Amino acid sequence: MRALMIREDVPRGELRRLAETEDDPRVARRLLAIAAALEGMSRAAAARIAGMDRQTLRDWVIRYNRGGPAGLSDRWGDGRPCRLTEGRQATLKAIVLQGPDPEVDGVSTWRLVDLCRIVRERFGVTYSETGMGRLMRALGLSWQTPRPRHAETNRAAQEAFKKSFAAALAQIKADHPEAERIEVWFQDEARVGQKGRMVRRWFQRGMRPRMVKDQRYRSAYILGAVCPGRDSGAALVLTHVSVAAMNLLLAEVASQLPPGTHAAMLTDNAGWHTANDLRVPPNITLIHLPPYSPELNAIEKVWQSLRDRYLSGRLFSGTQAIVDACCAAWNSLIAETRRIPSLTDYKWAQHVIP
């Protein structure tokens, strides 16, 4: 058999450079094999370094000669078309996103077997559970743990709060003409205790990992506030929450504000946030969130991050150990550049009003 000639319009060095930047390792190996063959290596040796036989390399050389480096990519077919029309797919997705009504449907969540039944009864199309799982992923859906929502949450009030937030900041600016700029801060408290929580972790598929979960009840609290606009924050770790503790935190935040800066601090309606003896420094204005609206308080994502990354799966010997761990976790958060904005950068909350 005659040796198959390889086109030489692409320099060998360029082929190696393309291999280094190629995301698909199979394509990268093909590029390296062809580059090696162009450099004088035998076809058999070039095929071996790419993990293929000589005939396979010959096939890829033919593809390369026809299409250049782009011809070395795999050409996957579109596969069998979905048995549901686009309209039916949209309807099914809406059903999944809406979720079942426990009072009517008798279940609290749709399983794949339930969705197979719905599609069969509604559209006359039969799916296996494996096929339904693929369809769910193709629709951009995944199996997730929902975020909790209080039964008395008022979504309309939350949307109204977000829409009026810019006006609230403008009013604070008008009330404090001495302030050169207004910063947005988010404030809340987090309880950390011996009775810890479990978090997800990477593990061998098909096996369930184990994690330490203490059952004792000693705890401490992180009283914190964060400013996404300046990638800054302040916190105290105490064994209790009270008006006196809140006063200490407010004083700490006030001391950290740059000259000429006024803080608009979003907080919930806990008793120690609204008490008559709460001492709010002159360079801070509290903005109270609508009731039962933790999703509007961006610092909740900070608490989740600290628990997931530093404070779960641990045994604390006592209160002092909890306090030390909370301090270390908070200091690690503050030391990580841009971490606070990445967690708390809510689009509706303007960070600085000059």
N, C-alpha and C positions, 0 to 999 in steps of 0.2 A: 504494500500500500504506500502510495506517495505521501511524503510529509505534507501536511496542510500548511500553506503559507498563512502568516498572521499579518494583518494590516499594521503598518508602522507609522501612521499619521499622528498618533498620540505618543509622546515621549514616554519611555519606561519610567522615568522619575515622576511624571505626572500620574501614571497608573498607581505607583506606590503612594503618592500623596492622596489620591482618591481613596485608596484602601484604608488609609489612616483616619480619614474623616467619615467613612461609610458607617452608617448605623447598623446595617444588616451584616452580620458576620459572614454569612454565606457568600454574599456579593464581594466582600472584602477578600475572602480566600480566592475567589475566581480572578479578581484583579491581580493579586500577588502571583498566582500561578502563571498568568499570561505574561506578566512583567518578567518573571524568572525565565520563561521560555524565550522571550525576546532577548534576554541577556546572554543566551547561549546554553542554559541548562537543558538537559535532555527532557523530552516530553514526559517520560515516565517519572523522573525525579520531580519535575514541576507539578505533576498530578499528585504525587505523594504528599508534598508539603501542603497541598490544599485539601487533603483527605478525600481524594477521588481517584478513580482509575483513569488510564490513559484514554479510553474511549469516551468517558464522560467529559474529560478535558477537551477532546476533539469536538464534541457537541457544543461546548461553550465557546470554543474558538469560532465555530461557524456562526453562532449568535453574535459574537463580538465583531466579526468581520462585516456582518450585515448592519448592526446597529451601534457599534462603538461601545463605550462603557455603559451606556444606558441599556444596551441589549443584554447585559449580564443580570439584570433584575428578574426575579421570578414573575411570571405572568399568571396570576391566579384568576380563575374564572369567577363570574359573579355568583355562581352557585344556583341552586333552585330558587325561583322567586317565591316570595312569601305568599302563603295561601290566603291571607287576608288582604283586602284592598286597602289603600291608604286611608280611606274613610273609616273602615272598620278598625284599622290599627289605632287611629285617633280616638275612636269610641272606646276601645279596650283600654287605652292609656288613661283616658278620663275616668273610667271605672276604677282602675287601680289607684290613681291619685286620690280619688274621692274616698276610697276605703269602704269597708262594709258598715252597715248599721247593725250593731249587736242586737237591737230589739227586733229588727226585721229579718236580718240574714242569719242570726243565731251564732255568728262568729265575730271575733274581734279583729282578725287580720286575714287577708287573702293568702292562702297557700297556693303553690303551683297547681295542686290537684283541683282546688276550687276554681282557679282561672281556666283550667282545661275544661271543666264542666260548664262554666259560663260561656266560653267560646263555642262549645258543642251545642248548647241549648239555644244560644242567641244567633249564631251564624252558621250552624250546621257543619262546622269544620272540626276535625279531630286532631288533637295534639297530644304527644307524650309529655310527661313532666320535663324531660330533658329538652325537648323542642320548645316548650313554653318558656323554660329558663333562658334559652338563646333568644327567643323573641323579646322577652323582657329587657335583656341587655341591649338588643338592637333598638329598642324604643328609648334607650337612655335611662333605664330604671335599674336600681340595685336594691338589695336587701339591706335595710338600715334600721338602726334603733332610733325611734322618734324622740324629739326633744319634748319635755313635759310642758303642758300648758294648763294653767289654772282654769277651773270651770267658769270663774267670774271675769276672765280676761275680756276686755272690751276692745276689739280690733279697730273699730271706728275711732275710738278715743286715741289709740296709739297712732293711727295714721294722721289724725288731726294734730297730735303733738309734734310729729315729725315735720309736717307742713308749716307749722307756726314757729318752729325752732329758730329760724333765721330772724324772725321778727322779735323773738324774746331776747336774742343776743343784741339786736339793735337797740332795744329798750334798755338793756344793761349798760350799753355804751353811752346812751343818752343820760342815764342816771349817774354815771361816773365819768364826767368829762375830763377828770384828771388822769384817767387811764389812757396810756398810749396804745394798748392793744388788749383784746379780750381773748383769753385762752379757754378752751373747753376741757373740763376734767370729768372723769367718771369715778364715782366713789361707791364702795360697798364693803361688806364684811364677809369673811369666809371662815367657817368652823373647820378645824383640822383636829382629828382625835385618834385615839387608839382604835376605835371601831372604824377601820379603814374601808376602802372600796377596791373593787377589782377593775383592772383596765385591760384593754386588748393588747396583745403582743404577737409578734411573729413566732410561729412554731411549726413543727412538722405536720404536714397535711395528714389528716386522718387520726391525729392524736390530740387530746385536749391537755393544754399545759396546766400546771398547778401554780398557785401564788398564795403567799401568806396573807391571811385575813384575821386580824386581831378581833377579839370580841369584848374587850374592855371599854370603859367609857370616859376616861380622862381626855380632856381636850383643851385647845387654845384657839384664839381667834386672830386672824390677820385683818386689821383694819387698814384698808388701802385706798389709794386714789391714783389714777394714771392720767397723763396728758398725751394723747397721740400726736398732737402737733409738734411737741418739743421732745418726743421720745423720752419722757421723764415720768417719775412716779415717787410717791412717798407712802410709807406704811409703818404701822406699829404692830407688834405682836403681844397680845395681852391674854390673860386668862378669863376675861369677861368682856362684855360689851355694855356700855352705859352712856349716859349723857357726858359724864366726865371723860370717858375714853374718847368719845367723838370730839370733845373740845380739844383734847390733846392732839388728835389727828389734824383738825382744822388749823391749829397753831403751827404744826409741822409743815403743812402745805403752804400756809401763808409765808413762812420763813424761807421757802424755796422758790417763791415767785420772783422773777427778775424785777428790778425797779420799773415802775410804770406799767406793770402787768396786772390785770384783774382776772380772776378765775371764775368762770361760770361752771359750777360743779353740779352735775346731774346725780341725783340720789333718790332712793326710794322713800317710802313714807313710814319707815320704822319709827317707833316712839322716840328713840334717842336722836332722830333726825329732825323732829318737829317740836321738841319740848320747849317750853318757855324759857328755861334756863340754859338753852344752848347758846354759846358765845361764838357768833360768826364773825371772823376778822373783817375789817373794812375793805380788804382787797379780795374778798370772796363773796359771791352770791350763789345761794343754793337754788337749784331748779328741780322741783319735785316731779318725778315721773308719774304717769297715770297708774292707778292701782293695779296690782298683779301683772306687771309688765317687765319682768327681768330680762326679756329679750331686747329691750331698748337700752339696757345698761351694759355697755361694752366690756366693763371689767369682769362680767361673768365669764367671758372667754378667757380672761387671765386666770381666774380661779381654776377653770377646767384644765388649762395648760399646766399650771403648777401641780395639780393633783396627778394628772396623767404622767408627767415627766419626773417629778421629784418626790411626791408625798404618798404614793400608793404602794401596796405590797410590802409594808414595813411594820416592824414591831418596835413600838416606842416604850421604853422602860418606865417613863413617867412624864409629868407635865413639863419638866425642864427639857427633856429630850424632844418633846413636841415643839416647844418654843424654839429651840436651837435649829431644828429641821426647817421650820417655817422661815426663820431668819435667813438661813442658807439658801432656801429656794427663792425667796424674794430677791436677795442680793444677786443670785445667778440671773434672774430675769432682767434686773436693771443693768447688769453688766453686758448683756447681749444686745449689741447695736441693732436698732430697728425692729426689735422683737415686739415691743409694745404697739407701735403703729400697725404691724402686721396682724395683730390680734384684734385691735380696737378701732380700726380705721373705717368708721361708719360714714357712708357717703352723705347721709342727710345731716350729719353733725359737722358744721363748719368749725375748723380747728382754731383759727385765729382771726379775729376781727381787728384790722389795723385802725 
